[in-house]
């Protein structure tokens, strides 16, 4: 029996074997797990040329049409979750390659967003470092109660963060391209215009999808509308913010702080200027990285492959 050649890409924490019992498929598959990011490697097509199945973590290694066309052995692509903007689904469909997804957990990204909000607004990062450096209090924190949280995108993630803000006694406003006033009224959030979202937010948290309309939407013009004491938090997608405009805004004290979990280029290069920019907290795209989400992802890969071996499709996207 010819075994399927299966590749799990971008298992940064080396946990693929922890969350799924791949041994149960050992008679049917040859498994290769990649623990390092290889998406920018010009020889990427050579490294994955032989594989029949690719298991992709959303927003890590992309799968554009140019790469798909160099993989003649590819039969099945599985993404974590049921949506992956970095996969060329049209090319998969043209080549009759089956495209499936997994279950997911949505709470972890909202929780991280709130942790970043609290950390940046209260100045915790400085004081944590002070304690490690043998120092004592050097900053004066700010309370959240009575301040305004602006939510750019009031979907599942945005609604969760809005709920946290209400529990802390904050005012909550929201806007996005598709958002309507009646949507906000149903959940007790004030609908505002785009300009007012920037003008009135003490903290702006981003939860909209990346699209042609949202790419670079938060630019120098919108950042200049914000209060000098304001904070921007992004756990959605890096390119929604014009990166250089944000760096300039931080350096010139147009806003007071930013907290970022997502970037234009990931992994963020070790010498990237953001790593040296003041008044910013950086986390390595860990919004969805949680035990609960990984259980869904890796077991989801396993289940889809098992179904494929048995001639069935599970969680098919195409």
ABEGO torsion letter per residue (X at the ends): XBBBBBBBBGBAAGAAAAABBAAAAAAABBBBBBABBAAABAAAAAAAAABABBBBBBGBBBBBAAAAAABAABABBBBBEABBAABBAAAAAAAGBBBBBBBBBAAAAAAAAAAAAAAAAAGAAAAAAAAAAGBBBABBBBBABGBBBBBBEBBAAAAAAAAAAAAAGBBBBBBBAABBAAAAAAAGBBBBBAAAAAAABABBBBABBBBAAABGABBAAAAAABBAABBBBBABBAAABBAAAAAAAAAAGABABBBBABBABOBBBAABAAAABBGBBBBBGAAABBAAAAAAAAAAAAAAAAAAAAGBBBGBAX
